[in-house]
Each structure stands twice: as C-alpha cells, then as structure tokens.
Amino acid sequence: MHSGMRQTHTQDKAGLFHVTTSLLLRETSQKNLTCSVWNPVLNQKKEEQLFTTAAEPDSTTIIIMGIVLAVLVLLTSIITGLYLNNSLKNRHKTRNKTQISKGSTQRKSHQ
C-alpha cells in the first residue's frame, strides 16, 4: 500500500465486505485514475475512472499573493526614491563645492 493511501474494510452480518480507501495525491498536475475491485471467487471485476484536476487557488491565497505583491512594489518604490534622493543630494553637494572653489579662486586672482 502507498504511504499516502489508507484503507479500511469491515464485514457485516451477511458476510459482505465494506471497503473504504482514500488516496492522498501530492502532485498538482491533472491525472486520470482507475479504481479496480476484483472478486476472485466470483471472477468479477468492477472499475471506476476518476478524473482529477489541478487545485484552484482559494481566495485566501489570492489575497496573500496580492498583499505580498503590493508590499514588494511599495518597497521597490521606497528604495528607488531613497536612491534618487541620495544621488541628487550628492550632485548638489558636488556642484556647491565646485562653485565655492571657483569663487575662492576668482577672489584670489582679483586681489
């Protein structure tokens, strides 16, 4: 028996067996399954086909994914804004230093 499979069987007063089997599927791909029961005494076989589909994400998963996406966009915007702000400050400081040094050079040459 597969590790993801559980099976119970009981026999009633009439001698009939009642079998319950459950199977846990761990893959998300679509699969077709066939369940077969064979009675060797009567040489009879009963089959049933089952069709599984990939699970649809529930609304909670969609909400969580939306929140995560929103937070990522917000963080990216904040980081980009801080970087641009820092770059502009550095450019402004460099221009001021250049202007100050040009001004002091011009004053010295006029004296």
Secondary structure, DSSP 8 states (H G I E B T S, - for coil): --TTEEEEEEE-TTS-EEEEEEE-----S-EEEEEEEEETTTTEEEEEEEEE------HHHHHHHHHHHHHHHHHHHHHHHHHHHHHHHHHHHHHHHHHHHHHHHHHHHH-
